Amino acid sequence: MSQARFPLGSQDGQLALPGVVTEPAAEWVWTEETGEEADVADFVHATVMKTEVIEALAPRAGVFVDVTVGGGGHTEAILEADPNARVVALDRDSIALEASRARLARFGNRVTFVKTPFGHVLKALQGLGITTVTGLCADLGVSSPQLDDADRGMSFRREGPIDMRMDASEGETAIELIARLSDDQLADALYHYGEERRSRRIARSIKRALADNQLETTLDLRRAIVRAVGPVRVGGVDPATRTFQALRIAVNRELEELESLLAALPSIIEPGGVAAIISFHSLEDRLVKRAFHDRAVWQVLTKKPLVAGDEEGAANPRSRSAKLRSARRRGGSTILPPGNSLPPPSGDVSLPPPSMEIDDEGGDP
């Protein structure tokens, strides 16, 4: 992982007194709601806002790309909506790819799987000889099976290693990141990626626990956070929520991946095509909103982000954090991000058979 970019000036509030909330409720943050228990072994995951995504994409004959295939729900809905639609399905998680491969096997060569972070979408499509796609969907953040798998270390509700990688085969773990960063760098990461206002105190407590050999598991990490700020839930949010979110985002370079995806969109969505992106916290949503604000390139389809309906929220509490923005690519020539070029058009696209998995082990985008 390259050196993270953090803003200066992280702020701490006053020391919280027991039973007293000293800061306003969180604006918007991922919460580990109970109610949906994922089947980790089978990577069973409730598809978030499936109907709204399909309405935005309006599947038809053409090639679509699902850059976060996960359990395969959105891809399945696209393929079911039109028999002439095909999908390139991306994910960095090998377990998710195997689960979606099994779920989508009945569609044969209408779907192609690529193991890669979603920020590498331009490179993945180029490798398949695809110049543009009819539509793209992205379901950002962590999936329920990833969160519920204690071995991944993404949840403060389950004891496991302090790992947090979406691709467990490579990259720096969260505990390695904590050990590498200084107190100030760790505090800046918590502030920047988790919008944690008490980042200084939390960072010091985490580093102290590490030095005292008291930081072995995710529950140890939560204890270090609680020692710094107390157990009081602020705005209904557990005190460990923002720190866990920040570490996960930093470990997986999630915002950098999103920036790369958004930069590539104008070059890969054909005129009239649609991009539909679901985000789960305000850091992601602000980036998506800013990208779609370019009215020379995009016709915004959602003036305000759509949210999950009451019925879906009741059935899947984690969907309550979801916000969907979509936009249609305006007509005109393809716009390339700096430093990229697309291969010349090659006529009809012939996707590789479903048994083929392209493993992109390239460097950072």
C-alpha positions in Angstrom: 0.0 0.0 0.0 1.4 3.4 -1.0 1.6 6.2 1.5 -1.9 7.4 2.2 -2.9 11.0 1.6 -4.4 12.5 4.7 -5.5 16.1 5.4 -3.9 18.0 8.2 -5.7 19.4 11.2 -7.6 16.4 12.6 -9.6 17.6 15.6 -10.5 16.0 18.9 -13.4 17.0 21.1 -13.4 17.2 24.8 -13.0 14.0 26.8 -16.5 12.3 26.9 -17.9 11.8 30.4 -19.7 8.5 31.1 -23.3 8.6 29.9 -22.9 12.0 28.3 -23.0 12.6 24.5 -20.6 15.5 23.7 -20.9 15.6 19.9 -23.8 15.6 17.4 -25.1 12.4 15.8 -23.1 11.0 13.0 -24.2 12.4 9.6 -24.0 9.1 7.7 -21.9 6.0 8.5 -22.0 2.3 7.8 -23.5 0.5 10.7 -23.3 -3.2 11.6 -27.0 -3.7 11.9 -28.2 -7.1 12.9 -31.0 -8.9 11.1 -29.2 -10.2 8.0 -26.9 -13.1 8.9 -25.0 -14.1 5.8 -24.1 -17.6 4.9 -20.4 -17.2 4.8 -19.7 -20.6 3.3 -21.9 -20.0 0.3 -21.4 -16.2 0.1 -25.2 -15.6 0.2 -25.8 -11.9 0.1 -29.1 -10.0 -0.1 -28.9 -7.9 -3.3 -29.4 -4.2 -2.4 -31.8 -2.0 -4.3 -32.0 -4.5 -7.2 -35.2 -3.1 -8.6 -33.9 0.4 -8.6 -30.6 -0.5 -10.3 -32.4 -2.4 -13.1 -34.8 0.4 -13.7 -31.9 2.8 -14.1 -29.9 0.5 -16.4 -32.9 -0.6 -18.5 -31.0 -3.7 -19.7 -31.1 -4.4 -23.5 -28.9 -6.0 -26.1 -25.3 -5.0 -25.3 -22.5 -5.5 -22.9 -22.9 -4.4 -19.3 -20.2 -4.5 -16.5 -20.9 -5.2 -12.9 -17.7 -4.0 -11.2 -18.6 -5.5 -7.8 -20.3 -8.8 -8.6 -20.2 -10.1 -5.1 -22.9 -12.8 -4.8 -24.1 -12.1 -8.3 -27.5 -10.6 -7.6 -27.3 -7.5 -9.8 -25.7 -9.4 -12.7 -28.4 -12.1 -12.5 -31.1 -9.4 -12.7 -29.4 -7.8 -15.7 -29.2 -11.2 -17.5 -32.8 -12.0 -16.6 -34.1 -8.7 -17.9 -33.0 -9.2 -21.5 -31.8 -12.4 -23.2 -29.5 -10.4 -25.4 -27.6 -8.7 -22.5 -24.2 -9.9 -21.6 -22.2 -9.0 -18.5 -18.5 -8.7 -17.5 -18.4 -9.4 -13.8 -15.5 -8.0 -11.7 -14.6 -8.6 -8.1 -11.3 -8.7 -6.1 -12.6 -11.4 -3.8 -12.0 -15.0 -5.0 -14.7 -16.4 -2.7 -17.3 -14.0 -4.1 -16.3 -14.8 -7.7 -16.7 -18.6 -7.1 -20.1 -18.0 -5.5 -21.3 -15.8 -8.3 -19.9 -18.2 -10.9 -22.0 -21.0 -9.4 -25.1 -18.8 -9.2 -24.8 -17.6 -12.7 -23.7 -20.8 -14.4 -27.1 -21.2 -16.1 -26.3 -18.1 -18.3 -23.4 -19.8 -20.0 -21.1 -17.5 -22.0 -23.3 -14.5 -21.4 -21.2 -13.7 -18.4 -17.4 -13.4 -18.0 -15.6 -13.2 -14.7 -12.5 -11.1 -14.0 -10.6 -11.1 -10.7 -9.6 -7.5 -10.2 -10.3 -4.4 -8.1 -13.1 -2.3 -9.6 -10.7 0.6 -10.1 -9.0 -1.5 -12.8 -12.2 -1.7 -14.9 -10.7 0.1 -17.9 -7.7 -2.3 -18.0 -10.0 -5.3 -17.6 -12.3 -4.3 -20.5 -9.3 -3.5 -22.7 -8.0 -7.0 -22.0 -11.2 -8.4 -23.3 -11.1 -6.2 -26.4 -14.2 -4.2 -25.3 -14.1 -0.5 -26.1 -17.4 0.6 -24.5 -20.3 -0.9 -22.6 -24.0 -0.2 -22.5 -24.2 0.1 -18.8 -22.3 -0.2 -15.5 -23.3 -0.9 -11.9 -21.3 -0.8 -8.7 -22.3 -1.8 -5.2 -19.6 -0.3 -3.1 -18.3 -1.1 0.4 -18.2 -4.3 2.3 -20.7 -7.2 1.6 -22.6 -9.0 4.4 -20.6 -12.3 3.9 -17.3 -10.4 4.2 -18.6 -8.6 7.4 -19.9 -11.8 8.9 -16.8 -13.8 8.3 -14.8 -13.5 11.5 -11.6 -14.6 9.8 -11.6 -11.4 7.7 -11.6 -9.2 10.7 -13.9 -6.5 9.4 -16.4 -6.6 12.3 -16.1 -5.5 15.9 -19.0 -7.9 16.8 -17.0 -11.0 15.9 -13.5 -12.0 17.3 -11.0 -12.5 14.5 -7.6 -11.4 13.2 -7.2 -7.7 12.5 -7.0 -8.2 8.8 -9.8 -6.4 6.9 -8.5 -7.2 3.4 -11.2 -8.0 0.7 -8.6 -10.0 -1.2 -6.9 -12.1 1.5 -4.2 -13.3 -1.0 -2.3 -10.0 -1.1 -1.7 -6.6 0.4 -1.2 -5.1 3.9 -3.4 -6.2 6.7 -5.0 -3.7 9.1 -2.7 -4.7 12.0 0.3 -4.3 9.7 -1.0 -0.8 8.7 -1.4 0.1 12.3 2.1 -1.0 13.1 3.6 0.9 10.2 1.9 4.3 10.7 3.0 6.7 13.3 0.5 8.0 15.9 -0.2 11.1 13.9 -0.5 9.2 10.6 -2.9 6.7 12.1 -5.0 9.6 13.6 -5.2 11.3 10.2 -6.3 8.0 8.6 -9.1 7.6 11.1 -10.2 11.2 10.6 -10.0 11.2 6.8 -11.5 7.8 6.1 -13.8 7.5 9.1 -14.6 11.1 9.8 -13.7 10.3 13.4 -13.4 13.5 15.4 -11.8 11.8 18.3 -9.1 10.3 16.1 -6.1 11.5 18.1 -7.2 9.9 21.4 -8.2 6.7 19.6 -4.9 6.4 17.6 -2.9 6.9 20.8 -4.9 4.2 22.6 -4.5 1.7 19.7 -0.8 2.3 19.4 -0.4 1.9 23.2 -2.3 -1.4 23.0 0.0 -2.6 20.2 3.1 -1.7 22.2 1.7 -3.5 25.2 1.0 -6.7 23.2 -2.7 -6.2 23.8 -3.8 -5.9 20.1 -4.3 -9.4 18.8 -7.9 -9.6 17.7 -10.8 -7.4 16.5 -12.2 -7.4 20.0 -8.9 -6.1 21.4 -9.1 -3.3 18.8 -12.6 -2.4 20.0 -11.4 -2.4 23.6 -8.6 0.0 22.7 -11.2 2.3 21.1 -13.6 2.2 24.0 -10.7 2.9 26.5 -10.1 6.1 24.5 -13.7 7.4 24.1 -15.9 5.3 26.3 -18.7 2.9 25.5 -21.4 5.5 24.8 -23.1 5.1 21.4 -23.2 8.5 19.6 -26.3 8.9 17.5 -27.0 5.2 17.8 -23.6 4.3 16.3 -21.1 2.1 18.2 -17.9 4.0 19.2 -15.8 1.5 17.1 -17.8 2.0 13.9 -15.8 4.8 12.4 -12.4 3.4 13.3 -13.2 0.0 11.7 -14.6 1.7 8.6 -11.5 3.9 8.3 -9.1 1.0 8.6 -11.0 -1.1 6.1 -11.1 1.7 3.6 -7.4 2.4 4.0 -6.4 -1.3 3.8 -8.4 -1.8 0.6 -7.7 1.6 -0.9 -11.4 1.9 -1.5 -11.6 5.7 -2.2 -8.6 5.5 -4.5 -10.3 2.6 -6.4 -13.5 4.7 -6.6 -11.7 7.7 -7.9 -10.1 5.5 -10.6 -13.5 4.0 -11.5 -15.1 7.4 -11.8 -12.3 8.8 -13.9 -12.7 5.9 -16.3 -16.5 6.1 -16.7 -16.7 8.7 -19.5 -14.3 6.5 -21.6 -16.1 3.2 -21.1 -19.9 4.1 -21.1 -21.2 4.5 -24.6 -23.4 7.5 -25.4 -26.9 6.8 -24.0 -25.5 4.2 -21.6 -26.0 4.4 -17.8 -23.8 4.2 -14.8 -25.6 3.2 -11.5 -23.6 3.4 -8.3 -24.7 2.4 -4.8 -22.6 3.9 -1.9 -22.9 3.3 1.8 -21.2 6.3 3.4 -20.9 10.0 2.7 -17.2 9.8 1.6 -18.2 7.6 -1.4 -21.4 9.5 -2.1 -19.6 12.8 -2.3 -17.2 11.5 -4.9 -20.0 10.0 -7.0 -22.1 13.1 -6.9 -19.1 15.3 -7.9 -18.3 13.0 -10.9 -21.9 13.1 -12.2 -22.0 16.9 -11.8 -20.1 17.3 -15.1 -23.2 18.1 -17.2 -21.2 18.1 -20.4 -20.7 14.4 -19.9 -23.6 13.2 -17.8 -27.4 13.6 -17.6 -28.2 13.0 -14.0 -31.1 10.6 -13.5 -31.3 10.9 -9.7 -31.4 14.5 -8.6 -31.3 13.2 -5.1 -29.9 9.7 -4.3 -32.5 6.9 -4.1 -32.7 4.9 -0.9 -34.0 1.5 -0.1 -37.7 1.3 0.5 -39.3 0.5 3.9 -39.9 -3.1 3.0 -36.3 -3.8 1.9 -35.0 -1.9 4.9 -37.0 -4.1 7.2 -35.9 -7.3 5.5 -32.3 -6.2 5.2 -31.3 -3.6 7.8 -27.9 -3.0 6.2 -29.6 -1.7 3.1 -30.8 1.3 5.1 -27.3 2.9 4.6 -27.5 2.5 0.8 -27.8 5.5 -1.6 -28.1 5.0 -5.3 -27.0 7.6 -7.9 -27.3 7.1 -11.6 -26.5 9.1 -14.7 -26.8 8.7 -18.5 -23.8 9.3 -20.7 -24.5 12.2 -23.1 -23.7 11.8 -26.8 -20.4 12.7 -28.4 -16.9 11.3 -28.7 -15.4 9.0 -26.1 -13.5 10.8 -23.4 -10.3 9.2 -22.3 -8.8 9.7 -18.8 -5.3 11.1 -18.9 -2.7 8.5 -19.9 -5.1 5.9 -21.2 -6.0 4.8 -24.7 -8.6 2.4 -25.9 -8.0 -0.3 -28.6 -9.6 0.3 -32.0 -13.2 -1.0 -32.4 -13.1 -4.7 -33.2 -16.7 -5.3 -34.3 -18.9 -7.7 -32.3 -17.6 -8.5 -28.9 -17.0 -12.2 -28.2 -16.8 -12.7 -24.5 -14.6 -15.5 -23.1 -16.4 -18.7 -21.9 -17.7 -18.6 -18.3 -15.0 -21.1 -17.1 -12.3 -18.5 -17.8 -11.3 -16.2 -14.9 -8.9 -13.5 -15.7 -6.7 -12.7 -12.7 -5.4 -9.2 -12.9 -2.5 -8.9 -10.6 -1.3 -5.6 -11.9 -0.1 -2.7 -9.8 -2.1 0.3 -8.6 -4.2 2.1 -11.2 
